[in-house]
Amino acid sequence: MTKAEFRSPRTGKKGGNPAARPQVPRLSRKRDIFLAFTIVSLPLLVIAILLLAFVFRAEREIPDNDTDNLELPVNNSLSSDAFYTRKDIGDFLLVGSWASNFATLTIAPFMLLFSYAVAREVALQSDKNHENPSTGLPLLQEILRGLRWAYGIGWLRKRTRETKHSKPLYEQSTLQLWAYNWLHIATETIDITHYNYTTNYTDNGKQDDDVYQGGFNTISQCDHMLSTPLPQNISNAPLPCSLSNASGLDNVADPSHVYLILGTGISQLSSNFETIDFPSLQTSEIRNTAADFQIVTYTNGGISYSFYFYPDAAQEFDASDHGLGPNFGIDYVAKTTAMSTSCTFATEKCNIRPAPSSANNISLLYSCYPDFTGNLGRTPDTGHERAQGWNMSFYTLDPSSQTPANIPLQAQSNPFHFYVVAAVDSISYPNLQNNIPSKDYPNFVNASLGFTAFALDCEATIHDINFTLIDGSFYNFSATPSSPAKASIIQAPLQAGFGQYRLYQAASLAVIATNDSVTDTMGKAFSQTGMALASGAFYRDYNTRQRFRWTVTVTKVPKAPYFYLVVVCFVYAGLGMVMTGVAVALRRKPHVKQLQARLVTAWGADSWEERRGERRDSDDEDGSGFLT
C-alpha cells in the first residue's frame, strides 16, 4: 500500500505513512475507570434507593382492621402481598422504566471494566501456553456476544474462544426490562377506606352534635298506649296515637307533617333503596319538593319492607378539600319500623257482579263477607276520604266460624288483614266481557264505560328493623314482628279511611301493568301509604353505633415485582462496583494493563466486522452454519 492509498482510521483522510500507524495503544486512565463506574453502578443504585424511598419513606397507608367490631366490621379486602402508598403511580413507573434504559447504556462502560479481567485471563493463558496474546482478541468478542452473568468468573475459567452457545450480554437489560414490565402490569391505583373510632351512643351521650339520627322510634305520646293492655271492651280503649281528635275532628297525628310525607316522602327517587338517587334527592330537598326523610322499600329474603329512612345519613359527600377524599360518609347501626304487605286476588270471592244502572254510571255489587258488601258505583258511607269505585274493610276471623268480621279502630293484631274492592278508570282488557270475569282474566271484571273492577285480600305485618349500613349498603337487615299495640299505630289511619285517594290512583296505575304484578304493586302501595299516614307518631332517633369513613386513593405496589426490580438494580450496581475494584487492582500490573489497552483499542467497528466475517467464513467451511 502506497502512502497515497493509506487512509487514516481516525480521520478517514488519505495520506500519511502506513508504517507510522500507532502500534502502541493508549492506556486507559483512572478517570476512564471512574467514569465507567459512574455510568454502570450509580444510576442503578439511585434507582433502587428511590424505589425503596417511595415505599418506606413516603406516606404509607395501613388500613384499619377493627376485627373485634362485629356490628361495624371493616370492609377492606386488602392483600398482605402488596404495599399501599400515597406516592403517585407515575413516579413508580417512571423510575422503574429508567432501570432498563440505564442497563442498556451500561454495556460499553461495563466492557471497559470487564476488559481488565479478560486481559488477566488472556495473560494467564499465555503464561501456560494455552493462548497467545496476539490471538486473544476474539475472547473479548465472545464475551460481548456471550457473557453469562450468573456464572461470573466460572465462565472465564471454562469458556474459550471456540464456545459458540451462550446467552447474550444484553441479558442484564433484558432482566431489568422484564422486571419493570412485571411491576408496570401489577402496580395499580385503588381506593381504600379509613375509619375513625366506633362510638356507642347511650341516653347520656345523645347531645353530641356529630351524631347522625339515622333511626326512627315512636313519640312519647305513644308510650302509654304501647304499655297498657286493651280493656275487655275494645271500643272503649283510646284511639291509637297515630290518630288525633284534638281539634274536635278525627285526624291523623301531626297532619301537616303526615301529608308532607305522603306527598313528598314517597318518591320515585327513593322508592327503591337499591336505586336511590342521592344527588337528585338532595336537590329536591333543597327545593322543598322532597321531605327530609323518606319511605323507602327494600327487599330482603323475598319480602318487601317499606320503612322510615333518613337519606342524608347514608349519602356520601365530597370532602376532598379537607383531605378526606370524595367519598366521606358514615357507617352506622340504627333501628326503624317497617310494613310489609302481601295481597291475593279475591275478585271471585267477593262475587263482583253487575246491577241495574243508568247509562252514564257503573253499577257493580260486591259481597266479600257479611260485614263488607256494597256497590262500587256508589260512594262509601264510611271513611274520611271517600271515592266512588273504592272501598276497604279491616277484619278478623271469628274463632268459631272462621268467618271474617269487621274490627274497631282500637283493635290490635299483627299481622292484620283487610279487603279492598276497586273499579278504576283504566285500559280495557281484550276478551273481557261486560261485568263477567273471563277465563283469560279471571281476576278482573269489565265494569263498562272504560272501568275495570277487581278485589284483593291483603295481609300486612309491622316489623321492628335493626339494620347496619356500611358504604351506603345494608350489611345487616334484621326484621322481627312488632307488638300488636305498635302495629295498630300504623293500621289505624288506613282503617280510618285516610290516604284513599292515593291508593285509588295507585290501583288505576297498577292495572296497566301485567296481571301478575297488580298484587305486588298494590302491596307496596299499601305499605308505603300506611307508613306515611302514621309518620306523625314517629321521630328521628339516634344511631346505636356509628363511625365516620373516608376513602383515600393509593398506589398498590405488589411486593414480588417491586423487590425483584430493587434486587436486580442492587445486584448489577454491586457487580459494577466489584468490577471497578478488579479493574483498579489489575491496572497496577503492567503486563495486564498493556494487554487491556490492546484489547480495547483493537475492539472497534472495523475489527469487529472483520472478525465477524472471518467467523462466518469459518462456520461456512466447517458446515456448522452458526452465525453470530
C-alpha positions as CSV (number, residue, x, y, z in Angstrom):
1,M,0.0,0.0,0.0
2,T,1.4,3.4,-1.0
3,K,1.4,6.4,1.0
4,A,-1.4,7.9,-1.1
5,E,-3.5,4.9,-0.7
6,F,-3.3,4.8,3.1
7,R,-6.5,6.1,4.8
8,S,-6.3,7.2,8.4
9,P,-8.6,5.2,10.5
10,R,-9.1,8.2,12.8
11,T,-9.8,10.9,10.3
12,G,-10.7,8.9,7.2
13,K,-8.3,11.1,5.1
14,K,-5.8,9.7,2.7
15,G,-2.1,10.2,3.1
16,G,0.5,9.6,5.7
17,N,2.8,6.8,6.1
18,P,1.3,3.4,6.9
19,A,4.4,2.4,8.8
20,A,3.7,5.4,11.0
21,R,0.4,3.9,12.2
22,P,0.5,3.8,16.1
23,Q,1.3,0.4,17.3
24,V,1.1,1.1,21.0
25,P,-2.5,1.7,22.2
26,R,-3.4,4.5,24.6
27,L,-3.6,3.2,28.1
28,S,-6.8,3.6,30.0
29,R,-6.7,6.3,32.5
30,K,-8.1,6.2,36.0
31,R,-10.8,8.7,35.2
32,D,-12.0,6.3,32.4
33,I,-12.5,3.7,35.1
34,F,-14.2,6.2,37.3
35,L,-16.4,7.3,34.5
36,A,-17.3,3.7,33.7
37,F,-18.1,3.1,37.4
38,T,-20.3,6.2,37.4
39,I,-22.3,5.0,34.4
40,V,-22.6,1.4,35.4
41,S,-23.3,1.5,39.2
42,L,-24.5,4.9,40.3
43,P,-27.8,5.2,38.2
44,L,-29.0,1.7,39.2
45,L,-28.0,2.4,42.8
46,V,-30.0,5.6,42.8
47,I,-33.0,3.9,41.1
48,A,-33.0,1.2,43.8
49,I,-32.8,3.7,46.6
50,L,-35.6,5.8,45.1
51,L,-37.9,2.8,44.8
52,L,-37.2,1.9,48.4
53,A,-37.9,5.5,49.5
54,F,-41.2,5.6,47.5
55,V,-42.5,2.9,49.8
56,F,-40.6,3.1,53.1
57,R,-40.1,6.9,53.3
58,A,-43.3,8.1,51.7
59,E,-46.7,8.2,53.5
60,R,-47.9,4.6,53.5
61,E,-51.5,3.6,54.0
62,I,-52.2,0.9,56.6
63,P,-56.0,0.3,56.6
64,D,-57.8,-0.2,59.8
65,N,-58.5,-3.8,60.9
66,D,-61.0,-3.5,63.7
67,T,-61.8,-7.2,63.7
68,D,-63.4,-7.1,67.2
69,N,-66.2,-4.8,66.0
70,L,-68.8,-7.3,64.8
71,E,-71.6,-4.8,64.2
72,L,-69.5,-2.5,62.0
73,P,-66.7,-4.7,60.5
74,V,-64.0,-3.3,58.3
75,N,-64.9,-3.5,54.6
76,N,-61.3,-3.6,53.2
77,S,-60.2,-6.7,51.4
78,L,-56.5,-5.8,51.1
79,S,-53.7,-8.1,50.2
80,S,-50.7,-8.6,52.5
81,D,-48.6,-9.2,49.4
82,A,-48.6,-5.6,48.5
83,F,-47.6,-2.1,49.7
84,Y,-50.1,0.7,49.8
85,T,-48.6,4.2,49.4
86,R,-49.8,7.7,48.6
87,K,-46.9,8.1,46.2
88,D,-48.2,8.6,42.7
89,I,-48.2,5.6,40.5
90,G,-46.5,7.6,37.7
91,D,-43.4,8.0,39.9
92,F,-43.0,4.3,40.3
93,L,-43.4,3.6,36.6
94,L,-41.2,6.4,35.6
95,V,-38.3,5.5,37.9
96,G,-38.8,1.8,37.1
97,S,-38.5,2.5,33.4
98,W,-35.1,4.1,33.9
99,A,-33.7,0.8,35.1
100,S,-34.0,-0.9,31.7
101,N,-32.8,2.2,29.9
102,F,-29.7,2.6,32.0
103,A,-29.0,-1.1,31.8
104,T,-28.7,-0.7,28.0
105,L,-26.4,2.3,28.3
106,T,-24.0,0.5,30.7
107,I,-22.9,-2.3,28.3
108,A,-20.0,-0.3,26.8
109,P,-18.7,1.1,30.1
110,F,-19.0,-2.3,31.7
111,M,-16.9,-3.8,28.9
112,L,-14.2,-1.4,29.8
113,L,-14.2,-2.6,33.4
114,F,-14.5,-6.2,32.4
115,S,-11.7,-6.0,29.8
116,Y,-9.2,-5.9,32.7
117,A,-10.4,-9.3,33.9
118,V,-10.3,-10.6,30.3
119,A,-6.7,-9.2,29.9
120,R,-5.6,-11.0,33.0
121,E,-7.3,-14.3,31.8
122,V,-5.5,-14.0,28.4
123,A,-2.2,-13.3,30.2
124,L,-2.6,-16.3,32.3
125,Q,-3.5,-18.5,29.3
126,S,-0.4,-17.1,27.5
127,D,1.8,-17.9,30.5
128,K,0.5,-21.5,30.5
129,N,1.0,-21.8,26.7
130,H,-2.8,-22.1,26.3
131,E,-3.2,-18.9,24.4
132,N,-1.0,-16.5,22.5
133,P,-1.7,-12.8,23.5
134,S,-1.8,-11.9,19.8
135,T,-4.8,-14.2,19.3
136,G,-6.6,-13.1,22.4
137,L,-8.8,-10.6,20.7
138,P,-11.7,-12.9,19.9
139,L,-12.1,-13.7,23.6
140,L,-13.5,-10.2,24.2
141,Q,-15.8,-10.5,21.3
142,E,-17.0,-13.8,22.6
143,I,-17.7,-12.0,25.9
144,L,-19.6,-9.3,24.1
145,R,-21.9,-11.8,22.5
146,G,-21.8,-14.4,25.2
147,L,-21.3,-13.2,28.7
148,R,-23.3,-15.3,31.2
149,W,-23.6,-13.0,34.2
150,A,-24.9,-15.7,36.6
151,Y,-21.7,-17.7,36.3
152,G,-19.2,-14.8,36.6
153,I,-15.6,-15.9,36.9
154,G,-16.6,-19.5,36.4
155,W,-17.5,-18.6,32.9
156,L,-13.9,-17.3,32.3
157,R,-12.4,-20.5,33.6
158,K,-14.5,-22.7,31.4
159,R,-15.1,-20.7,28.2
160,T,-12.6,-20.4,25.3
161,R,-12.9,-18.6,22.1
162,E,-14.3,-21.7,20.4
163,T,-17.5,-21.5,22.6
164,K,-20.5,-20.8,20.4
165,H,-23.6,-21.4,22.6
166,S,-24.0,-18.7,25.3
167,K,-26.5,-16.1,26.4
168,P,-26.2,-12.5,25.1
169,L,-24.6,-9.7,27.1
170,Y,-27.9,-7.9,26.9
171,E,-29.3,-10.3,29.5
172,Q,-28.7,-7.5,32.0
173,S,-31.1,-5.1,30.3
174,T,-33.5,-7.9,29.4
175,L,-33.8,-8.9,33.1
176,Q,-34.4,-5.3,34.1
177,L,-36.9,-4.7,31.3
178,W,-38.7,-7.8,32.3
179,A,-38.8,-6.7,36.0
180,Y,-40.0,-3.3,35.0
181,N,-42.8,-4.7,32.8
182,W,-43.9,-7.0,35.6
183,L,-44.0,-4.1,38.0
184,H,-45.8,-1.9,35.4
185,I,-48.5,-4.5,34.9
186,A,-49.0,-5.4,38.6
187,T,-49.0,-1.9,40.0
188,E,-52.4,-0.1,40.1
189,T,-54.3,2.7,41.7
190,I,-57.0,1.7,44.1
191,D,-59.2,3.3,46.8
192,I,-59.0,2.2,50.4
193,T,-61.3,3.1,53.2
194,H,-60.3,4.6,56.5
195,Y,-62.5,4.7,59.6
196,N,-62.5,6.7,62.8
197,Y,-63.2,5.1,66.1
198,T,-66.6,3.4,66.6
199,T,-68.8,5.2,69.1
200,N,-71.6,3.8,71.2
201,Y,-74.4,6.2,72.0
202,T,-76.5,5.9,75.1
203,D,-79.1,8.2,76.5
204,N,-76.4,10.2,78.2
205,G,-74.4,10.7,75.0
206,K,-77.2,11.9,72.7
207,Q,-76.2,15.6,72.9
208,D,-73.1,15.1,70.7
209,D,-73.5,17.4,67.7
210,D,-71.6,14.9,65.4
211,V,-74.3,12.2,65.8
212,Y,-76.5,11.5,62.9
213,Q,-80.0,10.5,63.6
214,G,-80.5,7.6,61.2
215,G,-83.1,5.7,63.2
216,F,-86.7,6.1,64.0
217,N,-88.8,5.5,67.1
218,T,-92.3,6.2,68.4
219,I,-93.0,9.5,70.0
220,S,-93.6,9.8,73.8
221,Q,-97.3,10.2,73.4
222,C,-97.4,6.5,72.3
223,D,-95.7,5.2,75.4
224,H,-98.9,4.8,77.4
225,M,-100.7,3.0,74.6
226,L,-97.7,0.6,74.0
227,S,-97.5,-0.3,77.7
228,T,-101.2,-0.5,78.6
229,P,-103.3,-3.6,77.8
230,L,-106.6,-3.2,76.0
231,P,-109.8,-3.2,78.1
232,Q,-112.2,-6.0,77.8
233,N,-114.5,-3.8,75.6
234,I,-112.0,-2.8,72.9
235,S,-114.3,0.0,71.7
236,N,-113.7,1.8,75.0
237,A,-110.0,2.0,74.5
238,P,-108.4,5.3,73.4
239,L,-107.5,5.8,69.8
240,P,-104.0,4.8,68.7
241,C,-101.5,7.6,69.0
242,S,-101.3,8.0,65.2
243,L,-104.9,9.4,65.2
244,S,-105.9,12.6,66.9
245,N,-109.2,14.4,67.7
246,A,-107.6,17.4,69.5
247,S,-109.4,19.9,67.2
248,G,-112.7,18.1,67.7
249,L,-112.3,16.3,64.4
250,D,-110.8,12.9,63.9
251,N,-107.5,13.4,62.0
252,V,-104.0,11.9,61.8
253,A,-101.4,12.9,64.4
254,D,-99.4,15.9,63.1
255,P,-101.4,16.2,59.9
256,S,-99.1,18.8,58.3
257,H,-96.1,16.5,58.6
258,V,-98.1,13.4,57.6
259,Y,-99.4,15.0,54.3
260,L,-95.9,16.4,53.6
261,I,-94.5,12.8,53.8
262,L,-97.5,11.4,51.9
263,G,-96.8,13.9,49.1
264,T,-93.0,14.3,49.1
265,G,-91.7,11.4,51.2
266,I,-92.8,8.7,48.7
267,S,-90.8,9.4,45.6
268,Q,-89.5,7.6,42.5
269,L,-86.1,8.9,43.5
270,S,-86.2,7.0,46.8
271,S,-88.9,4.4,46.4
272,N,-86.4,1.6,45.9
273,F,-83.4,1.6,48.3
274,E,-81.2,-0.1,45.7
275,T,-81.7,2.7,43.2
276,I,-81.8,5.8,45.4
277,D,-80.7,8.9,43.5
278,F,-79.0,10.7,46.4
279,P,-77.8,13.9,44.5
280,S,-81.3,14.4,42.9
281,L,-83.0,13.7,46.2
282,Q,-80.8,16.3,48.0
283,T,-81.6,18.8,45.3
284,S,-85.3,18.1,45.7
285,E,-85.0,18.5,49.4
286,I,-83.3,21.9,49.0
287,R,-86.2,22.9,46.7
288,N,-88.7,21.7,49.3
289,T,-90.1,19.1,46.8
290,A,-88.8,16.2,49.0
291,A,-89.1,15.6,52.7
292,D,-86.1,15.3,54.9
293,F,-86.9,11.6,55.4
294,Q,-88.4,9.1,53.0
295,I,-90.5,6.0,52.9
296,V,-88.1,3.5,51.3
297,T,-88.7,0.0,50.1
298,Y,-86.1,-2.7,50.5
299,T,-86.5,-6.4,49.5
300,N,-84.8,-8.9,51.8
301,G,-85.4,-12.7,51.8
302,G,-88.2,-12.3,49.2
303,I,-90.1,-9.8,51.4
304,S,-90.5,-6.1,50.5
305,Y,-90.2,-3.8,53.6
306,S,-91.3,-0.2,53.4
307,F,-89.7,1.8,56.3
308,Y,-88.7,5.2,57.5
309,F,-85.3,6.2,56.3
310,Y,-83.1,9.3,56.6
311,P,-81.2,9.6,53.3
312,D,-78.7,12.2,54.5
313,A,-77.2,9.7,56.9
314,A,-76.4,7.3,54.0
315,Q,-75.3,9.8,51.5
316,E,-71.6,10.3,50.7
317,F,-70.1,13.7,50.4
318,D,-67.0,15.1,48.7
319,A,-64.6,16.1,51.4
320,S,-61.5,16.4,49.2
321,D,-61.0,20.0,50.4
322,H,-60.4,18.6,53.9
323,G,-58.1,15.8,52.7
324,L,-60.8,13.1,53.3
325,G,-61.4,12.2,49.7
326,P,-64.6,12.3,47.6
327,N,-66.5,9.6,49.5
328,F,-66.8,10.9,53.0
329,G,-69.7,9.2,54.8
330,I,-71.0,7.4,57.9
331,D,-71.5,3.8,58.8
332,Y,-74.0,3.2,61.5
333,V,-76.3,0.8,63.3
334,A,-79.9,2.0,63.9
335,K,-83.5,1.0,64.4
336,T,-86.6,1.8,62.4
337,T,-90.1,0.4,61.7
338,A,-91.3,-1.2,58.5
339,M,-94.5,-2.6,57.0
340,S,-94.8,-5.4,54.5
341,T,-98.0,-6.3,52.7
342,S,-98.9,-9.3,50.6
343,C,-102.1,-9.4,48.6
344,T,-104.0,-12.0,46.6
345,F,-106.9,-11.5,44.2
346,A,-110.3,-12.0,45.7
347,T,-112.5,-11.0,42.8
348,E,-114.4,-14.3,42.7
349,K,-114.6,-14.5,46.5
350,C,-116.1,-11.0,46.7
351,N,-118.6,-12.0,43.9
352,I,-118.4,-8.8,41.9
353,R,-121.5,-8.8,39.7
354,P,-123.5,-6.3,37.6
355,A,-126.5,-4.4,38.9
356,P,-129.1,-2.2,37.1
357,S,-127.6,1.3,36.4
358,S,-128.0,4.3,34.3
359,A,-126.3,4.6,31.0
360,N,-123.7,7.1,32.5
361,N,-122.8,5.3,35.6
362,I,-121.3,1.9,36.6
363,S,-123.0,-0.5,39.0
364,L,-121.2,-3.4,40.4
365,L,-122.3,-5.3,43.5
366,Y,-119.8,-7.0,45.8
367,S,-120.1,-9.1,48.9
368,C,-116.8,-10.2,50.3
369,Y,-118.3,-11.3,53.7
370,P,-121.4,-10.3,55.5
371,D,-120.0,-7.1,57.1
372,F,-118.4,-5.9,53.8
373,T,-121.0,-5.6,51.0
374,G,-121.9,-2.7,48.7
375,N,-122.0,-1.2,45.2
376,L,-118.8,0.1,43.6
377,G,-120.9,2.6,41.6
378,R,-121.7,4.5,44.8
379,T,-119.6,6.5,47.3
380,P,-119.0,4.5,50.5
381,D,-120.8,5.5,53.7
382,T,-117.7,5.4,55.9
383,G,-114.1,6.6,55.7
384,H,-112.5,10.1,55.9
385,E,-111.6,10.0,52.3
386,R,-114.4,8.5,50.2
387,A,-114.1,7.8,46.5
388,Q,-116.6,6.2,44.2
389,G,-115.3,2.9,42.9
390,W,-113.1,2.2,46.1
391,N,-113.7,0.7,49.5
392,M,-111.7,-1.1,52.2
393,S,-112.6,-3.1,55.2
394,F,-110.4,-4.5,58.0
395,Y,-111.4,-7.8,59.5
396,T,-110.5,-10.6,61.8
397,L,-111.6,-14.2,61.5
398,D,-114.3,-15.4,64.0
399,P,-112.6,-18.1,66.1
400,S,-115.7,-20.4,65.9
401,S,-117.0,-20.0,62.4
402,Q,-113.8,-18.7,60.7
403,T,-115.9,-16.0,59.1
404,P,-114.4,-12.6,58.6
405,A,-115.8,-9.9,60.8
406,N,-115.1,-6.1,61.0
407,I,-112.9,-4.8,63.8
408,P,-112.8,-1.4,65.5
409,L,-110.1,1.2,65.2
410,Q,-108.6,0.3,68.6
411,A,-108.1,-3.4,67.6
412,Q,-104.6,-4.7,68.0
413,S,-103.2,-7.5,65.9
414,N,-100.0,-8.2,64.0
415,P,-100.4,-9.2,61.2
416,F,-103.7,-7.5,60.3
417,H,-106.0,-8.2,57.3
418,F,-108.2,-6.2,55.0
419,Y,-110.2,-6.5,51.8
420,V,-110.2,-4.0,49.0
421,V,-112.6,-3.6,46.1
422,A,-111.9,-1.2,43.3
423,A,-113.4,-0.1,39.9
424,V,-110.8,2.0,38.3
425,D,-110.9,4.1,35.1
426,S,-108.2,2.3,33.2
427,I,-107.4,0.4,30.0
428,S,-109.8,-2.2,28.7
429,Y,-108.7,-5.8,28.7
430,P,-109.2,-7.7,25.4
431,N,-111.8,-10.6,25.5
432,L,-113.1,-9.2,28.8
433,Q,-116.9,-9.5,28.8
434,N,-119.0,-6.8,30.5
435,N,-119.4,-7.5,34.2
436,I,-118.2,-11.1,33.9
437,P,-114.7,-12.4,34.6
438,S,-113.3,-14.3,31.7
439,K,-111.1,-17.4,31.7
440,D,-108.3,-15.3,30.3
441,Y,-108.5,-12.6,33.0
442,P,-110.3,-14.3,35.9
443,N,-109.3,-11.6,38.4
444,F,-110.8,-8.6,36.5
445,V,-114.3,-7.6,35.6
446,N,-115.1,-5.2,32.8
447,A,-117.3,-2.7,34.6
448,S,-118.2,-0.9,31.3
449,L,-117.6,2.8,30.5
450,G,-113.9,2.0,30.5
451,F,-113.7,0.8,34.1
452,T,-112.0,-2.3,35.3
453,A,-113.0,-3.9,38.7
454,F,-111.1,-6.3,40.9
455,A,-110.9,-7.3,44.6
456,L,-107.9,-8.0,46.9
457,D,-107.4,-9.8,50.2
458,C,-104.3,-8.5,51.9
459,E,-102.2,-9.3,55.0
460,A,-99.9,-6.6,56.4
461,T,-97.2,-7.1,59.1
462,I,-95.4,-4.4,61.0
463,H,-91.7,-5.1,61.8
464,D,-89.1,-3.8,64.1
465,I,-86.0,-3.3,62.0
466,N,-82.4,-3.4,63.2
467,F,-80.0,-2.5,60.3
468,T,-76.4,-1.9,59.7
469,L,-75.4,0.5,56.9
470,I,-71.8,0.2,55.6
471,D,-70.6,2.1,52.5
472,G,-74.2,3.1,51.8
473,S,-75.4,-0.5,51.6
474,F,-77.1,-2.8,54.1
475,Y,-74.6,-5.0,55.8
476,N,-77.3,-6.4,58.1
477,F,-81.0,-6.1,57.9
478,S,-82.9,-7.9,60.7
479,A,-86.7,-7.8,60.8
480,T,-88.8,-9.1,63.7
481,P,-92.6,-8.7,64.1
482,S,-93.6,-5.7,66.2
483,S,-96.0,-5.9,69.1
484,P,-99.8,-5.8,68.2
485,A,-100.0,-2.4,70.0
486,K,-97.3,-0.9,67.8
487,A,-98.9,-2.5,64.7
488,S,-102.2,-0.7,65.5
489,I,-100.4,2.7,65.3
490,I,-99.9,2.1,61.5
491,Q,-103.1,0.2,60.9
492,A,-105.4,2.8,62.4
493,P,-105.0,5.7,59.8
494,L,-105.5,3.2,56.9
495,Q,-108.6,1.7,58.6
496,A,-110.0,5.2,59.3
497,G,-110.0,5.9,55.6
498,F,-107.1,8.3,55.2
499,G,-104.9,8.1,52.0
500,Q,-107.8,6.6,50.0
501,Y,-107.2,8.9,47.0
502,R,-103.6,8.0,46.7
503,L,-104.4,4.3,46.9
504,Y,-107.1,4.7,44.3
505,Q,-104.6,6.3,42.0
506,A,-102.1,3.5,42.6
507,A,-104.8,1.0,41.7
508,S,-105.5,2.8,38.4
509,L,-101.8,2.6,37.5
510,A,-101.5,-1.0,38.7
511,V,-103.9,-2.5,36.2
512,I,-101.9,-1.0,33.4
513,A,-99.2,-3.5,34.3
514,T,-99.4,-7.2,33.8
515,N,-101.9,-9.3,35.6
516,D,-99.4,-10.8,37.9
517,S,-97.8,-7.6,39.1
518,V,-101.0,-5.9,40.3
519,T,-100.9,-7.6,43.6
520,D,-97.2,-6.7,44.2
521,T,-97.8,-3.1,43.1
522,M,-100.7,-2.7,45.4
523,G,-98.9,-4.4,48.3
524,K,-96.1,-1.9,48.0
525,A,-98.6,1.0,47.7
526,F,-100.4,-0.1,50.9
527,S,-97.1,-0.4,52.8
528,Q,-95.8,3.0,51.7
529,T,-99.1,4.8,52.3
530,G,-99.6,3.2,55.7
531,M,-96.2,4.2,56.9
532,A,-96.7,7.7,55.6
533,L,-100.0,8.1,57.4
534,A,-98.5,7.0,60.7
535,S,-95.4,9.2,60.4
536,G,-96.8,11.7,62.8
537,A,-96.3,9.2,65.6
538,F,-92.6,8.7,64.9
539,Y,-89.5,10.8,65.3
540,R,-85.9,10.5,64.2
541,D,-83.8,8.6,66.7
542,Y,-80.1,8.4,67.4
543,N,-77.9,5.7,66.0
544,T,-76.9,3.0,68.4
545,R,-73.4,2.8,66.9
546,Q,-71.6,4.8,64.2
547,R,-68.3,5.7,62.7
548,F,-67.1,8.1,60.0
549,R,-65.3,6.8,57.0
550,W,-63.5,8.3,54.1
551,T,-61.6,6.9,51.1
552,V,-58.0,7.6,50.1
553,T,-56.6,6.9,46.6
554,V,-53.3,5.0,46.9
555,T,-50.9,3.1,44.7
556,K,-50.9,-0.6,45.2
557,V,-47.4,-2.0,44.7
558,P,-47.1,-5.8,44.8
559,K,-44.1,-6.9,46.8
560,A,-42.8,-9.6,44.4
561,P,-42.1,-7.4,41.3
562,Y,-41.2,-4.5,43.5
563,F,-38.5,-6.3,45.4
564,Y,-37.4,-8.2,42.3
565,L,-36.6,-4.9,40.5
566,V,-34.9,-3.4,43.5
567,V,-32.7,-6.5,44.0
568,V,-31.8,-6.6,40.3
569,C,-30.7,-3.0,40.4
570,F,-28.7,-3.6,43.6
571,V,-27.1,-6.7,42.1
572,Y,-26.0,-5.0,38.9
573,A,-24.9,-1.9,40.8
574,G,-22.9,-4.1,43.1
575,L,-21.4,-6.1,40.2
576,G,-20.3,-2.8,38.7
577,M,-18.6,-1.9,42.0
578,V,-16.8,-5.3,42.1
579,M,-15.6,-5.0,38.5
580,T,-14.4,-1.4,39.2
581,G,-12.4,-2.7,42.2
582,V,-11.0,-5.5,40.0
583,A,-10.1,-3.0,37.3
584,V,-8.3,-0.7,39.7
585,A,-6.3,-3.6,41.2
586,L,-5.4,-5.1,37.8
587,R,-4.4,-1.8,36.4
588,R,-1.3,-1.8,38.7
589,K,0.1,-4.9,36.8
590,P,2.0,-3.6,33.8
591,H,1.5,-6.6,31.5
592,V,-2.3,-6.7,32.2
593,K,-2.5,-3.0,31.7
594,Q,-0.7,-3.2,28.3
595,L,-2.8,-6.2,27.2
596,Q,-6.0,-4.5,28.3
597,A,-5.1,-1.5,26.2
598,R,-4.5,-3.6,23.2
599,L,-7.8,-5.4,23.6
600,V,-9.9,-2.2,24.0
601,T,-8.0,-0.4,21.2
602,A,-8.4,-3.3,18.8
603,W,-12.1,-3.5,19.7
604,G,-13.5,-1.2,17.0
605,A,-16.2,-1.3,14.4
606,D,-13.9,-2.3,11.6
607,S,-12.1,-5.0,13.6
608,W,-15.4,-6.3,14.8
609,E,-16.9,-6.6,11.4
610,E,-13.7,-8.2,10.1
611,R,-13.8,-10.8,12.8
612,R,-17.5,-11.5,12.2
613,G,-16.7,-12.0,8.5
614,E,-13.9,-14.4,9.4
615,R,-16.0,-16.3,11.8
616,R,-18.9,-16.6,9.2
617,D,-16.5,-17.9,6.6
618,S,-15.0,-20.4,9.1
619,D,-18.5,-21.6,10.1
620,D,-19.5,-22.0,6.4
621,E,-16.4,-24.0,5.8
622,D,-16.9,-26.5,8.6
623,G,-20.6,-26.7,7.8
624,S,-21.9,-25.6,11.2
625,G,-23.8,-22.7,9.7
626,F,-23.7,-21.0,13.1
627,L,-23.7,-17.2,12.6
628,T,-23.2,-14.7,15.4
